[in-house]
Amino acid sequence: MRSRSIVLPMHLIAGCLFTLTTFSQTRDKVKFGKISPEDFAPTTFEKDTSAHAVILADIGTSDFQVERDHFELMFKRLKRVKVVDKSGYDVANVEIPLYVSGQDEEKLNNLKAVAYNLEGGKVVETKLESKGVFTDKYDKNHIVKKFTIPAVKEGTIIEYTYSVISPFYFNLQPWNFQDEHPCLLSEYSVTIPEIYDFVFLKQDINSLLAVKTTTNRQTYNMTFESNGPTSASEHGSFSANTVTNVWTAKDIPALREESFTTSLRNHITRIEFQLSAIKYPGAPVKPVMGNWEKFGEDMNKHESFGADLSKNNGYLGDVVDQLTAGLKDDTAKARRIYNYVRTNFTCTDHYGLYLSKTLKSVFTSHSGNETDINLLLIAMLRRANLNADPLVLSTRNHGFTHELYPLASRFNYTMAALTVDSLTFFMDASRPYLGFGRVDMSCYNGHARLLGSTGVFPVYFNPDELLESKITYVMLMGGEGGSLKGSMQQNPTYFESCAIRSSIKDKGKDAYFKGKEKDFVTETTISGVELENLDDNEDVLKMKFDFEMKADDAGMLYINPLFTEATRKNPFRSQERKYPVEMPCVMDETFTLNMTVPEGYVIEELPKSAVVKFNENEGIFQYLIQQSENTIQFRSRVKLNRAVFAPDEYNSLREFFDMIVKKQSEQIVLKKKS
């Protein structure tokens, strides 16, 4: 699971702001190529060992300029970074994405990049040569310019500057004020003429941003051919009000991996823009960003999404007729079709909103991305006269969608939605382990949209509503030669069941359980394995096996009463967290042990019982153990009623798991009678 963390505690930052190097306080003092020996002095952030590089300044501007008869966007950037140690060398690897559409493309200009090193008290510079810049094609709409700044070592200051000219007036560049390295100054200035109406999507959960807004009036001179390209050019001009916003953040802590975080995109300090409308002088307002109904209509007509669904798709007829033959119940028909697609089609990529090929090609090749496979599933369901529609969402690692704004870029995943009478089933045939009506854990990311034929409706996959429960029962007694023999019965969680099925399929049952023997602390042998629901993807797996543990040479038995199920590490390591904890589901895990003390042994040490509540009634940890003559009964339960926790609950959650780890590491100690 992906995870993120704040590297530098905020109280440390607040206590040492006054010691930062002076040039970081204002953009006016940051000029490309103006590096002095004083700039190499340590910054406050370098006192924190996790800062492998420090961004000294990151400054950008975007404004609109006239190119003959149309507007273009001019984006400029200057970035200066100090390398602290070898782990920070990656800052010298730079990628600049550019957008391409048909014959039009964004162009990279005025690229300069330099590495500065302090040698003998003097600043020595090494410039990037033009032949060191490479171009990669990412997809049909994106290329990437790549380069690596040379002569980088510990203590090097690198800086680079460039501009991007874009004919796409809608593509106003977003700006991240945070990344994995701490930053002294990040500033972004955007000037927009009143012709364009943009929605500002600002994200600043830690209140790091300051903004200054000014208005002005600017005259734009344009040249155009009134009667076609062969006619004489005419010139004209008009004036328009402009608004300039300058967002500034200083002394910004790094944002890095921490456990139980969906995506940093949800929490990073950031500003992005969406063109809402165009208002040319003397002309009516032209809306650009539509509503959800228009979004659904466009997606269902899109050649790379829903256009094929409106066709007859006769090539599906024979297969669908065979699958539904003899079935009258619509749910049974859907289940049969779903199982066919899930079993017979291979998913090549679980990250794509659009088709990678036509549905007929998907059907013929028996492979495709998750949108290919699930839109084919919808086509087959519709061929069977069932009410099926696409549902689009954003997976957890892609970030949240916007409920207010229909932004296609916020979605990256497609599933099928089937309505039978008053029930709706969500299906994802791209994942072979998922049962009918099941949604993968990665899709529990809040707001999604059902693109129905009668409207576009919000759907919510909230992790607080996904309960994953696990039950384990162990019986333990004495064996031959002082060993311990036991049996374990376990009902794993649903998604753990999926993972086990997958492992058994890949490795084989014997190899899987041979590997499970290593999870026990002492030398253990597993035998008598019984599996129930192994081939039933719609239910949890049920496991049962016997095991035998050997005593040590000193005649002592050290037994963790939870065996392989103990929580060994606290997933929350950071002292402080400034964004939510986002678990993928609600957890409820119960472990029960009934143990008979082996003949010839006495109890040397027994853990004490403990009960810890989280936020009174929002979670509980039970660790209950008691002895009655030669038997020991033990029960542990970890239960949380929510999956998402606010930053101000972090310390309590961390302490809660501290107690779990501490108690679940304790052991029952048995000693051989003398």
Buried (B, 14 or more C-beta within 10 A) or exposed (E): BEBBBBBBBEEBBEEBEEEBBEBBBEBEEBEBEEBEEEBBEEBBBBEBEBBBBBBBBBBBBBBBEEEEEEBBBBBBBBBBBBBBBEEBBBBBEBEBEBBBEEEEBBEBEEBEBBBBBBEEEEBEEBEBEEEEBEEEEEEEEEBEBEBBBBBBEBBBBBBBBBBBBBBBBBBBBEBBBBBBBBBBBBBBBBBBBBBBBBBBBEBBEBEBBEEEEEEEEBEBEBEEEEEEEEEEEEEEEBEBEBBBBBBBBBBBBBBBEBBBBBBBBBBBBBBBBBBBBBBEEEEEEEEBBEEBEEBBBBBBEBEBBBBBBEEEBEEBEEBBEEBBEEBEEBBEBBBBBBBBBBEEBEBBEBEBBBBBBBBBBBBEEEBBBBBBBBBBBBBBBBBBEBBBBBBBBBBBBBBBBBEEBBBBEBBBBBBBBBBBEEEBBBBBBBBBBBBBBBBBBBBBBBBBBBBBEEEBBEBEBEBBEBBBBBBBBBBBBBBEEBBBBBBBBBBBBBBBBBEBBEBBBEEEEEEBBEEBEEEBBBEBBBEEBEBEBBEEBEEBBBBBBBBBBBBEEEBBBBBBBBBBBBBEEBBBEBEBBBBBBBBBBBBBBBBBBBBBBBEEBEEEEBBEEBEBEBBEEBBBBBBEBEBEEBEBBBBBBBBBBBBBBEBEBBEEBBBBBEBBBEBBEBBBBBBBEE
